[in-house]
Amino acid sequence: MDLLTLFSANLLLLLIFAISFQAMSLRVTQSTHWRSWAAANALLVAALVCFAFERVLPDLAAYLLPNTLLLLGFGFHLYAARVLARLPNKVSDVFAPAFANLLVGMLAYLLSDPTLAYVGGNVIFTILCVATIAAYTSKNFHGLISVIGLVLAFFFLAAVGGLRVYHGLTGDGATGPGMINDMMQDLHLMSAMLFVSLTGAFSTALSFEQVAQRHKEAARRDPLTGAYNRREFQVRLEDLLHAPEKKTFGLLNFDLDHFKQVNDEYGHLAGDQALVKVVAAVKAQLRQDDCFARLGGEEFAVLLPNISRENAAKVADRLRRRISDIRFEFAPEEFRITASAGIYHGDGNQLLMEDLMQVVDESLYSSKNNGRNCVTFARALQATH
């Protein structure tokens, strides 16, 4: 494939993705990353055009313009990645690499040293690629398949950038200040076309995959408190009851005492605020694998996989004490909310979920009848089938 064809193919792909991403930004609510991708591709178009006409540009423009546009485009790529990863982000970070390149390019121009511009630009470029990889490998992308394609694309470019730095330092690569102004233009254009294709396709896929993941997660959560909902809790409990290898677990069911009085005295908005605060306090005391769910109203349940009876009792009492320690802005200092709880510990013993929930409910009501703000263990229960 000749250089003109490769160059035209890159321009066409970049323009298509820039227009597509901008169009998507006008149709969705969360559009920051779409606009960033559109800006990145548009800037890469401008950078390619500058590289193509680099020989006819004034010397100062040749040192500054192509690489600065290129790095500004990759700055927007990094910004989009960090937005999607929900990492701290500042617009100024987009322009910092391009500004650094301007300083390096200006110094290289004053010293008439194309190697400095070449190596400096590629060092900044490689750092940008590595930073983008770091964003795409953050925990917020775990479980998303599309991110693999983006990581590979930026890893490939980081490797190319590192190789070009090496060539520049050893005197093999710097025949001019530009990124692609050397003896391997066709290879670089083919690499660019592969990168543009990968990032265009996988960026789109990642965005939609992330939306689908959020919808799936929302279907498992209580919309007010963020705790799991009854359906998710039942699924987790059924999984434990039907696991091939039986392991002991704890099942805690607790109810906030006299919670109706909160709504009646302080209003339903205060009641909602109280529920949110209680859930946050409970979550902070649990392990990552525990399942904490709001079953409805002021009734909650906690599933504690792979835990001893002693530790399950300690967790239950710690949660009870933590809830009673919470202070609420809408109520006097002495106001407290307490919880009554029932707890089961065992391996399920081939019980039906309904039977298990019933016996835990009975122990919960025993706690209420015994003065509230306490924990009662469920009675032993044998399978009935």
LUMBAMI-510978 format. One record per residue (C-alpha): residue in one letter; x negated, y, z. Coordinates in steps of 0.2 Angstrom, whole numbers, padded with zeros to 4 digits, always signed. Layout:
BEGIN
AXYZ ...
***
This chain:
BEGIN
M+0000+0000+0000 D-0008+0017-0005 L-0010+0031+0007 L+0004+0042-0001 T+0016+0028+0001 L+0011+0025+0019 F+0012+0043+0023 S+0029+0045+0015 A+0035+0030+0025 N+0029+0037+0041 L+0037+0054+0038 L+0054+0046+0033 L+0055+0034+0048 L+0051+0049+0060 L+0064+0060+0052 I+0077+0046+0052 F+0074+0043+0071 A+0073+0062+0075 I+0090+0065+0067 S+0097+0049+0074 F+0091+0053+0092 Q+0097+0071+0091 A+0114+0065+0085 M+0116+0053+0099 S+0111+0067+0111 L+0127+0076+0106 R+0138+0061+0109 V+0133+0056+0126 T+0133+0063+0144 Q+0116+0059+0149 S+0107+0066+0134 T+0090+0072+0141 H+0080+0057+0135 W+0089+0057+0118 R+0084+0075+0115 S+0066+0071+0121 W+0064+0057+0109 A+0071+0068+0095 A+0059+0082+0099 A+0044+0069+0100 N+0048+0062+0082 A+0051+0080+0075 L+0034+0085+0082 L+0025+0070+0075 V+0032+0074+0058 A+0024+0092+0060 A+0008+0084+0066 L+0007+0072+0051 V+0010+0086+0039 C-0004+0096+0047 F-0015+0081+0046 A-0011+0079+0027 F-0016+0097+0024 E-0030+0098+0036 R-0043+0101+0023 V-0035+0117+0017 L-0031+0124+0034 P-0043+0137+0042 D-0056+0129+0053 L-0048+0135+0069 A-0031+0129+0064 A-0039+0112+0059 Y-0047+0111+0076 L-0031+0115+0086 L-0015+0113+0077 P-0013+0094+0071 N-0019+0086+0088 T-0009+0099+0098 L+0007+0095+0089 L+0003+0076+0091 L+0000+0077+0109 L+0015+0088+0112 G+0025+0074+0103 F+0018+0061+0115 G+0021+0072+0130 F+0040+0072+0125 H+0038+0053+0124 L+0031+0052+0142 Y+0045+0064+0148 A+0059+0053+0141 A+0051+0037+0149 R+0050+0046+0166 V+0068+0052+0164 L+0074+0035+0161 A+0064+0028+0175 R+0071+0041+0187 L+0054+0046+0191 P+0049+0064+0197 N+0047+0074+0181 K+0043+0092+0176 V+0045+0100+0159 S+0028+0108+0161 D+0020+0091+0161 V+0026+0089+0143 F+0015+0104+0138 A+0000+0101+0149 P-0009+0088+0138 A-0006+0099+0123 F-0013+0114+0132 A-0028+0104+0138 N-0031+0099+0119 L-0030+0118+0115 L-0044+0122+0127 V-0055+0107+0121 G-0052+0112+0103 M-0056+0130+0106 L-0072+0125+0114 A-0076+0113+0100 Y-0073+0126+0087 L-0084+0139+0096 L-0098+0126+0097 S-0094+0119+0079 D-0093+0102+0086 P-0080+0091+0078 T-0085+0076+0089 L-0080+0086+0105 A-0063+0089+0097 Y-0061+0071+0091 V-0066+0063+0107 G-0057+0075+0118 G-0041+0074+0109 N-0042+0055+0109 V-0046+0054+0128 I-0030+0065+0131 F-0020+0054+0119 T-0025+0038+0128 I-0021+0045+0145 L-0004+0049+0139 C-0001+0032+0132 V-0007+0024+0148 A+0005+0036+0158 T+0019+0031+0147 I+0016+0013+0150 A+0016+0016+0169 A+0033+0024+0167 Y+0040+0009+0157 T+0033-0004+0169 S+0041+0005+0185 K+0054-0005+0195 N+0069+0004+0187 F+0066-0006+0171 H+0065-0023+0179 G+0076-0036+0170 L+0077-0025+0154 I+0070-0035+0139 S+0069-0020+0127 V+0056-0011+0138 I+0043-0025+0133 G+0043-0018+0115 L+0040-0001+0121 V+0026-0006+0133 L+0018-0016+0119 A+0019-0001+0107 F+0011+0011+0119 F-0002-0002+0124 F-0007-0005+0106 L-0009+0014+0104 A-0019+0016+0120 A-0031+0002+0114 V-0033+0011+0097 G-0036+0028+0106 G-0049+0020+0117 L-0058+0012+0102 R-0058+0029+0094 V-0066+0037+0109 Y-0079+0024+0108 H-0082+0027+0090 G-0083+0046+0093 L-0096+0044+0107 T-0106+0032+0097 G-0106+0043+0082 D-0096+0031+0071 G-0079+0040+0071 A-0080+0059+0071 T-0081+0065+0053 G-0069+0079+0058 P-0059+0086+0072 G-0042+0077+0068 M-0035+0061+0074 I-0035+0052+0057 N-0047+0061+0047 D-0060+0047+0045 M-0064+0032+0034 M-0049+0022+0040 Q-0034+0032+0036 D-0024+0018+0029 L-0026+0007+0044 H-0021+0022+0055 L-0006+0026+0045 M-0001+0007+0045 S-0003+0007+0064 A+0007+0023+0065 M+0021+0015+0055 L+0022+0000+0066 F+0022+0011+0082 V+0036+0022+0075 S+0047+0007+0070 L+0044-0001+0087 T+0048+0014+0098 G+0063+0019+0087 A+0071+0002+0088 F+0067-0002+0106 S+0070+0016+0113 T+0088+0014+0106 A+0090-0003+0112 L+0083+0001+0130 S+0095+0016+0132 F+0110+0005+0128 E+0103-0009+0138 Q+0101+0002+0153 V+0119+0009+0151 A+0125-0009+0151 Q+0115-0013+0166 R+0123+0002+0175 H+0140-0004+0171 K+0137-0021+0177 E+0130-0015+0193 A+0144-0003+0195 A+0156-0018+0194 R+0147-0026+0209 R+0148-0011+0220 D+0161-0002+0231 P+0162+0015+0222 L+0163+0025+0239 T+0149+0018+0249 G+0138+0009+0236 A+0139-0007+0246 Y+0143-0023+0236 N+0162-0026+0234 R+0172-0041+0239 R+0170-0050+0222 E+0151-0049+0223 F+0151-0055+0241 Q+0162-0070+0237 V+0150-0075+0222 R+0135-0074+0233 L+0144-0085+0247 E+0150-0098+0234 D+0132-0099+0228 L+0125-0103+0245 L+0139-0115+0249 H+0136-0125+0233 A+0117-0124+0232 P+0108-0141+0229 E+0096-0138+0243 K+0106-0133+0259 K+0098-0120+0269 T+0105-0111+0285 F+0112-0094+0283 G+0121-0081+0293 L+0138-0074+0289 L+0143-0058+0299 N+0160-0050+0297 F+0162-0034+0307 D+0176-0021+0308 L+0174-0003+0314 D+0184-0001+0330 H+0199+0011+0330 F+0194+0019+0313 K+0211+0024+0309 Q+0209+0037+0323 V+0195+0045+0313 N+0206+0048+0298 D+0220+0054+0309 E+0210+0066+0320 Y+0197+0072+0307 G+0205+0069+0290 H+0202+0056+0277 L+0187+0066+0270 A+0178+0064+0286 G+0183+0045+0287 D+0174+0043+0270 Q+0159+0052+0276 A+0158+0041+0291 L+0159+0025+0280 V+0145+0031+0269 K+0134+0035+0284 V+0138+0018+0292 V+0134+0009+0276 A+0117+0019+0274 A+0113+0015+0292 V+0117-0004+0290 K+0107-0005+0273 A+0091+0001+0282 Q+0091-0013+0294 L+0093-0027+0281 R+0081-0037+0270 Q+0081-0036+0251 D+0090-0053+0249 D+0104-0049+0261 C+0121-0046+0254 F+0130-0032+0262 A+0148-0029+0256 R+0163-0018+0260 L+0178-0030+0260 G+0191-0017+0261 G+0195-0002+0272 E+0183-0002+0287 E+0180-0021+0286 F+0162-0026+0281 A+0152-0042+0279 V+0134-0047+0278 L+0127-0063+0271 L+0110-0067+0278 P+0102-0081+0268 N+0088-0092+0275 I+0089-0086+0293 S+0088-0095+0310 R+0102-0094+0322 E+0092-0083+0334 N+0087-0071+0321 A+0105-0070+0314 A+0111-0065+0332 K+0097-0052+0333 V+0102-0044+0316 A+0120-0044+0321 D+0117-0036+0338 R+0105-0023+0330 L+0118-0018+0317 R+0131-0016+0331 R+0119-0005+0341 R+0113+0005+0326 I+0131+0009+0321 S+0135+0015+0339 D+0120+0027+0339 I+0126+0036+0323 R+0130+0055+0326 F+0143+0063+0314 E+0143+0081+0309 F+0162+0082+0309 A+0164+0076+0327 P+0158+0082+0344 E+0141+0075+0350 E+0149+0062+0362 F+0159+0055+0348 R+0154+0037+0343 I+0160+0023+0331 T+0158+0006+0337 A+0159-0011+0328 S+0166-0028+0333 A+0159-0043+0324 G+0160-0062+0321 I+0146-0072+0315 Y+0144-0090+0308 H+0127-0099+0307 G+0124-0115+0298 D+0122-0123+0281 G+0140-0122+0276 N+0143-0141+0280 Q+0152-0143+0263 L+0165-0130+0269 L+0177-0121+0258 M+0174-0102+0257 E+0192-0099+0263 D+0189-0110+0279 L+0172-0102+0283 M+0180-0084+0281 Q+0194-0089+0292 V+0183-0095+0306 V+0172-0080+0305 D+0188-0069+0306 E+0194-0078+0321 S+0177-0074+0330 L+0179-0056+0325 Y+0196-0055+0333 S+0189-0063+0348 S+0176-0049+0349 K+0191-0036+0348 N+0200-0045+0362 N+0185-0045+0373 G+0184-0027+0373 R+0176-0023+0356 N+0159-0017+0352 C+0152-0035+0354 V+0147-0050+0343 T+0155-0067+0345 F+0149-0083+0337 A+0161-0093+0327 R+0167-0110+0333 A+0160-0126+0325 L+0170-0131+0310 Q+0170-0147+0300 A+0174-0150+0282 T+0192-0154+0278 H+0189-0162+0261 
***
